[in-house]
Amino acid sequence: MEYGRRILDKPDDSTDFIEMSSMVLKNKYVQCMRCEQYSDKNEVYLPDGGYFCPHCIELGRVRSKGSLYWIPERKRHCLRNTCTWRGELTKEQEEISQKIVKAVKFQGKLLIYAVTGAGKTEMLFMGIEEALSQGKRVGIVSPRVDVCLELYPRICVAFQELEIALLHGKNEKMYYDSSLVIATTHQLLRFYQAFDVLIVDEVDAFPFINEKKLEVGVKNALKKEATLIYLTATPTEFLLESARRGKLEEVILPARFHRHELVVPKFRWVNQWYLYVVSGKLPKEFLKIMNELFMDNFPFLIFCPSIEWMSKLEKLLQKEFPEKIFASVSAEDKDRIVKVQNMRDFSYDFLLTTSILERGVTFPKISVIIFGANHRIFTKSALIQISGRVGRNHMRPGGKLYFLHDGKSKAMISARKEIKKMNNLAKKRRLIQ
């Protein structure tokens, strides 16, 4: 049963549901009641005289001559002692964990501003258990599929006796009712007044910050009295300003759980790196760094500005290093889940990637090269997140991090400054060794 969801097909008579308008007609425009976006009537006209919404069509077509059928959220059983995780939190993690529990109890709004690798997921466990013990429904959502795929097995291990739903566009499994849901933010558009607790991980990530409908999804998926928690290492100015105005409580954790400093990027000049690749050559400085990383005997990631640049680089690297085992991955890659797992399993010497792996994925003991770090695609937040792939493992809290460029961008300078700032704050608070 699709409790807490608005569906397009009318349920059978045995189901309690509320029929709702699917669209509102407004002069030259129509407004979809699922995603609340507007469309020009002339652009969304149907042969039957009605209209459709193109903004959320990937979730099924909303038509003006149809309806939305809401199956209200049911009263849920109190699920006690659900957390099977027996790990230990640091003192700082424990303090934040208690704040999350408090937010769950009193319908608070919370911004957890914690550096990459701080252990944000583990800090959630007590709050999730508290919510489930009160018969509340919990949603953990992220704009990125990869983040959901990373979270799901970790949450399953921490709540082994609980059935957990995983919802994203590439998951072919049918929806099933669950008190704990992990989903992409797009999937929230199907929910309506469903969640007592909603946790938005990587809230600043694309496409959440670029699509108003996803904010609408969060708003509508929450019950009228609910807890909202944002998690990120790179909060937007809007979130920080909201915290300053008291609209939500901000908690900062500037150190990783293993109490080592964040790895600070090293800038390396590679004159006209793009011309090298176009002309079928590899820059000497780039090759020097790669050979250095091979000597370390740890795998590494190479981030590229686009799929096009990645493909060119891949062909050149195949010629240069025929004995090395590596692959490339992007959002368009059908095998990306397999390739990411191969990287975790140390099956590759290195992996080429676009910014798709900038956040939400963890690889043990890796180093990172950003090829063309001054390219406009690499924003300050992207560079900080990519930098955060390095040094997450307590067995190798260092690792190496290189920004290859032919002219320092403001984003590069700001990212390095922010990383140093967090290290200094952690030192002042005596959170690092």
PLY file of the C-alpha trace (Angstrom):
ply
format ascii 1.0
element vertex 433
property float x
property float y
property float z
element edge 432
property int vertex1
property int vertex2
end_header
0.00 0.00 0.00
1.36 3.41 -1.00
0.78 5.22 2.28
1.81 8.86 2.28
1.95 9.00 -1.52
0.01 10.71 -4.31
-0.49 8.37 -7.24
-1.88 8.81 -10.74
-4.13 5.73 -10.97
-7.32 5.58 -8.93
-7.01 2.98 -6.14
-9.65 0.29 -5.70
-12.64 0.92 -3.45
-11.09 -0.97 -0.52
-8.42 1.74 -0.17
-8.99 4.95 1.77
-7.85 7.79 -0.44
-8.46 11.47 -1.16
-8.87 12.65 -4.74
-6.98 15.88 -5.43
-6.69 18.26 -8.37
-3.72 17.45 -10.59
-3.43 20.88 -12.22
-4.62 24.44 -11.84
-5.35 26.51 -14.98
-4.16 30.13 -14.79
-4.74 32.29 -17.86
-1.85 31.41 -20.21
-0.29 28.95 -17.80
-1.00 25.70 -16.00
0.45 24.73 -12.62
1.16 21.13 -11.72
-0.02 20.27 -8.21
2.64 17.58 -7.77
5.77 19.64 -8.46
4.08 23.10 -8.37
5.89 24.22 -11.53
4.28 26.39 -14.22
4.06 25.63 -17.94
2.90 27.65 -20.94
-0.43 26.21 -22.12
0.67 26.33 -25.75
3.70 24.16 -25.00
1.93 21.43 -23.01
-1.35 21.09 -24.92
-2.66 17.54 -25.49
-4.86 16.30 -28.39
-7.72 15.58 -25.96
-7.89 19.27 -25.04
-6.05 18.88 -21.76
-2.53 19.72 -20.58
0.40 17.85 -19.05
3.37 18.71 -16.85
6.81 18.27 -18.46
8.72 19.11 -15.26
8.05 15.86 -13.38
7.11 13.59 -16.28
9.85 11.11 -15.37
7.63 10.11 -12.43
4.59 9.54 -14.63
2.56 12.06 -16.61
0.37 14.45 -14.64
-2.60 15.56 -16.80
-5.15 18.30 -16.27
-7.91 15.83 -17.16
-6.72 13.42 -14.51
-6.38 13.53 -10.73
-3.89 12.86 -7.98
-4.98 10.21 -5.47
-3.54 10.67 -2.03
-3.36 7.70 0.31
-2.78 9.37 3.71
0.05 8.14 5.91
-1.04 5.47 8.38
-0.40 5.25 12.10
2.79 3.25 12.54
3.91 0.83 15.20
6.56 1.92 17.66
9.70 0.04 16.65
12.06 -0.18 19.61
15.71 -1.25 19.82
16.11 -1.19 16.04
19.73 -0.05 15.88
22.17 -2.97 15.72
25.27 -0.78 15.24
27.73 -1.23 18.11
30.42 1.20 17.11
31.59 4.14 19.21
31.20 7.84 18.53
33.76 10.47 19.42
32.78 13.02 22.06
32.00 15.57 19.33
29.97 13.08 17.29
28.06 12.11 20.43
27.16 15.76 21.11
25.81 16.21 17.59
24.00 12.87 17.80
22.21 14.11 20.92
21.21 17.31 19.11
19.69 15.18 16.34
17.73 13.19 18.94
16.49 16.45 20.45
15.42 17.70 17.00
13.51 14.45 16.46
11.72 14.78 19.79
10.76 18.43 19.36
10.31 18.80 15.58
13.43 20.92 15.18
15.26 22.18 12.10
18.95 21.44 12.06
21.96 22.10 9.80
24.85 19.70 10.37
27.88 21.45 8.84
30.55 18.76 9.09
33.69 18.24 7.03
33.89 15.31 4.63
34.74 12.12 6.48
33.45 13.42 9.82
31.14 10.41 10.24
27.81 12.12 9.53
26.03 8.84 8.80
26.95 7.29 12.15
25.75 10.42 13.95
22.27 9.83 12.54
21.73 6.38 14.05
20.51 7.45 17.50
18.11 9.97 15.99
16.69 7.41 13.56
16.23 4.90 16.39
14.50 7.52 18.52
12.10 8.39 15.70
11.23 4.75 14.98
10.65 4.10 18.70
8.00 6.86 18.62
6.24 5.32 15.63
7.56 8.00 13.31
8.38 7.59 9.63
11.92 8.58 8.58
13.19 9.58 5.15
16.88 9.95 4.23
17.25 11.61 0.84
19.98 12.98 -1.41
20.10 14.62 -4.84
22.66 12.03 -5.99
21.91 8.37 -6.77
25.50 7.46 -5.82
25.01 8.90 -2.35
21.86 6.81 -1.86
23.66 3.69 -3.05
26.47 4.41 -0.59
24.08 5.05 2.30
21.74 2.10 1.79
24.08 -0.80 2.73
25.48 1.17 5.67
21.99 1.89 7.05
20.97 -1.74 6.44
23.94 -2.95 8.50
23.07 -0.49 11.29
19.38 -1.55 11.32
19.60 -5.22 10.40
16.12 -6.25 11.53
14.38 -3.42 9.70
12.99 -3.50 6.18
14.31 -0.39 4.42
13.01 0.95 1.11
15.50 2.23 -1.49
13.95 4.50 -4.12
15.65 5.97 -7.17
15.01 6.17 -10.89
17.29 3.26 -11.73
15.83 0.89 -9.14
13.42 -1.47 -10.88
12.03 -2.94 -7.65
8.41 -2.09 -6.89
7.71 0.40 -4.09
6.87 -1.10 -0.73
5.74 0.50 2.49
8.49 1.05 5.07
9.06 3.15 8.19
12.56 4.01 6.92
13.05 5.18 3.34
16.27 6.05 1.49
15.61 7.91 -1.76
16.74 10.52 -4.24
15.14 13.92 -3.76
13.26 13.45 -7.05
11.34 10.57 -5.47
9.96 12.89 -2.79
7.60 14.40 -5.38
5.53 11.23 -5.07
5.12 11.69 -1.29
2.69 14.00 0.47
2.65 14.66 4.23
4.39 11.33 4.74
7.48 11.88 6.90
7.83 12.85 10.53
11.61 13.10 10.09
13.35 14.03 6.85
17.13 14.06 6.52
18.56 15.71 3.39
22.14 14.62 2.76
24.41 16.68 0.47
21.76 19.39 0.39
23.96 21.73 -1.66
24.54 19.21 -4.46
23.32 19.44 -8.04
20.51 19.14 -9.02
18.87 20.10 -5.69
20.19 23.67 -5.69
19.14 24.20 -9.33
15.62 22.77 -9.35
12.85 24.47 -7.36
10.64 21.40 -7.74
12.99 19.42 -5.50
12.55 21.96 -2.70
8.81 21.59 -3.27
9.24 17.83 -2.90
10.88 18.26 0.51
8.23 20.71 1.68
5.29 18.55 0.61
6.77 15.25 1.80
6.97 16.55 5.39
4.07 16.31 7.79
2.78 19.60 9.19
4.70 18.95 12.42
8.02 17.37 11.48
11.80 17.34 11.90
14.02 18.56 9.07
17.79 17.92 9.12
20.28 19.10 6.49
23.70 17.47 6.15
26.62 18.87 4.15
30.30 19.73 4.19
29.68 22.70 1.88
26.53 24.59 2.91
25.09 27.23 0.62
25.01 30.87 1.65
21.21 30.59 1.89
21.49 27.85 4.53
24.15 29.74 6.47
22.03 32.88 6.40
18.99 30.89 7.55
21.07 29.68 10.49
22.21 33.23 11.30
18.57 34.36 11.32
17.59 31.56 13.67
15.41 29.70 11.18
17.42 26.56 11.84
20.07 25.49 14.31
23.62 25.15 12.96
26.14 22.64 14.31
29.73 22.68 13.00
32.13 19.75 13.16
35.49 20.77 11.60
37.36 17.49 12.13
37.22 13.91 10.94
36.53 11.02 13.29
40.16 9.80 13.10
41.39 13.18 14.41
43.79 13.89 11.55
43.87 17.08 9.48
42.04 17.44 6.19
44.44 16.98 3.29
45.31 20.37 1.80
45.55 20.41 -2.04
48.84 21.03 -3.79
48.62 23.30 -6.83
50.64 22.15 -9.85
51.09 24.30 -12.95
50.39 22.50 -16.24
50.67 25.04 -19.03
47.72 24.84 -21.48
46.69 21.36 -20.31
43.77 21.34 -22.76
46.05 21.88 -25.79
48.19 18.92 -24.78
45.20 16.59 -24.75
43.73 17.96 -27.99
47.08 17.43 -29.73
47.27 13.85 -28.45
49.91 14.35 -25.77
50.10 14.00 -22.00
51.67 16.86 -19.98
55.02 15.96 -18.38
53.97 17.26 -14.95
50.84 15.10 -15.10
52.89 11.99 -15.97
55.38 12.81 -13.22
52.59 12.93 -10.62
50.99 9.73 -11.92
54.28 7.84 -11.68
54.75 9.18 -8.18
51.32 7.84 -7.21
52.07 4.46 -8.78
55.17 4.29 -6.52
52.89 4.77 -3.48
51.09 1.57 -4.49
47.64 2.95 -3.66
44.78 3.48 -6.16
43.81 7.02 -7.16
41.07 9.00 -8.85
41.55 11.39 -11.77
38.75 13.95 -12.00
38.09 15.43 -15.46
36.10 18.55 -16.43
33.74 16.67 -18.79
32.99 13.34 -20.44
34.66 14.60 -23.61
37.93 15.42 -21.83
37.77 12.17 -19.91
37.41 10.14 -23.11
40.38 11.89 -24.72
42.49 11.39 -21.63
41.48 7.73 -21.35
42.73 6.94 -24.87
46.06 8.64 -24.23
46.53 6.86 -20.90
45.79 3.48 -22.50
48.73 4.05 -24.84
51.01 5.39 -22.11
50.21 2.75 -19.47
49.11 -0.42 -21.31
50.02 -2.57 -18.31
47.79 -0.65 -15.88
44.21 -1.65 -15.12
41.80 1.27 -15.08
38.39 2.44 -16.28
36.34 5.61 -16.67
32.96 6.45 -15.19
30.34 9.18 -15.67
26.63 9.79 -15.11
25.90 8.29 -18.54
27.74 5.04 -17.78
25.34 2.10 -17.37
28.04 0.12 -15.57
29.02 2.84 -13.12
27.75 1.00 -10.04
29.93 -2.00 -10.93
32.95 0.17 -11.68
32.63 2.07 -8.41
32.54 -1.24 -6.53
35.58 -2.44 -8.48
37.42 0.66 -7.33
36.46 -0.08 -3.72
37.71 -3.63 -4.16
41.14 -2.39 -5.37
40.54 -3.91 -8.82
41.84 -0.78 -10.58
45.15 1.04 -10.43
43.19 4.23 -10.96
39.78 5.43 -12.09
38.94 8.34 -14.39
35.76 10.17 -13.48
33.71 13.29 -14.02
32.35 15.26 -11.06
29.74 12.50 -10.60
31.97 11.03 -7.86
32.72 14.33 -6.17
30.71 13.41 -3.08
28.89 10.68 -1.23
31.26 7.87 -2.19
34.10 6.49 -0.11
37.17 4.69 -1.40
39.79 3.49 1.11
43.34 4.86 1.07
43.11 6.75 -2.24
44.82 9.82 -3.68
43.26 12.31 -6.11
44.30 14.32 -9.16
42.01 17.01 -10.54
42.95 17.51 -14.17
42.15 21.08 -15.19
41.13 22.20 -11.71
40.67 25.78 -12.91
37.88 24.73 -15.31
34.56 26.48 -14.53
32.86 23.14 -13.78
34.96 22.85 -10.63
33.25 25.24 -8.23
34.48 25.91 -4.71
32.06 23.36 -3.21
32.94 20.76 -5.88
36.67 21.17 -5.18
36.13 20.84 -1.42
34.01 17.74 -1.89
36.51 16.16 -4.29
39.34 16.97 -1.87
37.32 15.19 0.78
37.73 11.86 -1.03
41.33 11.81 0.24
42.40 10.81 3.74
39.10 9.39 4.97
40.56 6.08 6.13
42.28 5.93 9.53
44.84 3.52 8.05
45.89 6.21 5.56
44.63 9.57 6.85
46.98 11.43 4.53
46.97 10.53 0.87
47.93 12.96 -1.90
45.84 15.64 -3.54
46.80 17.61 -6.64
45.04 20.46 -8.45
46.52 20.62 -11.97
45.89 24.02 -13.57
47.20 26.70 -15.91
45.97 29.63 -13.86
44.56 29.60 -10.32
40.81 30.15 -10.26
38.95 31.91 -7.44
37.25 28.60 -6.69
40.62 26.86 -6.23
41.92 29.54 -3.90
38.66 29.66 -1.91
38.51 25.87 -1.60
42.06 25.63 -0.24
41.37 28.53 2.12
38.22 26.82 3.44
40.06 23.53 4.02
42.81 25.33 5.95
40.19 27.27 7.91
38.52 24.03 9.05
41.89 22.58 10.06
42.64 25.69 12.11
39.21 25.58 13.76
39.74 21.91 14.58
43.12 22.74 16.14
41.59 25.51 18.27
38.96 23.08 19.49
41.64 20.40 20.01
39.88 17.97 17.72
42.93 16.82 15.77
46.17 15.21 16.83
0 1
1 2
2 3
3 4
4 5
5 6
6 7
7 8
8 9
9 10
10 11
11 12
12 13
13 14
14 15
15 16
16 17
17 18
18 19
19 20
20 21
21 22
22 23
23 24
24 25
25 26
26 27
27 28
28 29
29 30
30 31
31 32
32 33
33 34
34 35
35 36
36 37
37 38
38 39
39 40
40 41
41 42
42 43
43 44
44 45
45 46
46 47
47 48
48 49
49 50
50 51
51 52
52 53
53 54
54 55
55 56
56 57
57 58
58 59
59 60
60 61
61 62
62 63
63 64
64 65
65 66
66 67
67 68
68 69
69 70
70 71
71 72
72 73
73 74
74 75
75 76
76 77
77 78
78 79
79 80
80 81
81 82
82 83
83 84
84 85
85 86
86 87
87 88
88 89
89 90
90 91
91 92
92 93
93 94
94 95
95 96
96 97
97 98
98 99
99 100
100 101
101 102
102 103
103 104
104 105
105 106
106 107
107 108
108 109
109 110
110 111
111 112
112 113
113 114
114 115
115 116
116 117
117 118
118 119
119 120
120 121
121 122
122 123
123 124
124 125
125 126
126 127
127 128
128 129
129 130
130 131
131 132
132 133
133 134
134 135
135 136
136 137
137 138
138 139
139 140
140 141
141 142
142 143
143 144
144 145
145 146
146 147
147 148
148 149
149 150
150 151
151 152
152 153
153 154
154 155
155 156
156 157
157 158
158 159
159 160
160 161
161 162
162 163
163 164
164 165
165 166
166 167
167 168
168 169
169 170
170 171
171 172
172 173
173 174
174 175
175 176
176 177
177 178
178 179
179 180
180 181
181 182
182 183
183 184
184 185
185 186
186 187
187 188
188 189
189 190
190 191
191 192
192 193
193 194
194 195
195 196
196 197
197 198
198 199
199 200
200 201
201 202
202 203
203 204
204 205
205 206
206 207
207 208
208 209
209 210
210 211
211 212
212 213
213 214
214 215
215 216
216 217
217 218
218 219
219 220
220 221
221 222
222 223
223 224
224 225
225 226
226 227
227 228
228 229
229 230
230 231
231 232
232 233
233 234
234 235
235 236
236 237
237 238
238 239
239 240
240 241
241 242
242 243
243 244
244 245
245 246
246 247
247 248
248 249
249 250
250 251
251 252
252 253
253 254
254 255
255 256
256 257
257 258
258 259
259 260
260 261
261 262
262 263
263 264
264 265
265 266
266 267
267 268
268 269
269 270
270 271
271 272
272 273
273 274
274 275
275 276
276 277
277 278
278 279
279 280
280 281
281 282
282 283
283 284
284 285
285 286
286 287
287 288
288 289
289 290
290 291
291 292
292 293
293 294
294 295
295 296
296 297
297 298
298 299
299 300
300 301
301 302
302 303
303 304
304 305
305 306
306 307
307 308
308 309
309 310
310 311
311 312
312 313
313 314
314 315
315 316
316 317
317 318
318 319
319 320
320 321
321 322
322 323
323 324
324 325
325 326
326 327
327 328
328 329
329 330
330 331
331 332
332 333
333 334
334 335
335 336
336 337
337 338
338 339
339 340
340 341
341 342
342 343
343 344
344 345
345 346
346 347
347 348
348 349
349 350
350 351
351 352
352 353
353 354
354 355
355 356
356 357
357 358
358 359
359 360
360 361
361 362
362 363
363 364
364 365
365 366
366 367
367 368
368 369
369 370
370 371
371 372
372 373
373 374
374 375
375 376
376 377
377 378
378 379
379 380
380 381
381 382
382 383
383 384
384 385
385 386
386 387
387 388
388 389
389 390
390 391
391 392
392 393
393 394
394 395
395 396
396 397
397 398
398 399
399 400
400 401
401 402
402 403
403 404
404 405
405 406
406 407
407 408
408 409
409 410
410 411
411 412
412 413
413 414
414 415
415 416
416 417
417 418
418 419
419 420
420 421
421 422
422 423
423 424
424 425
425 426
426 427
427 428
428 429
429 430
430 431
431 432
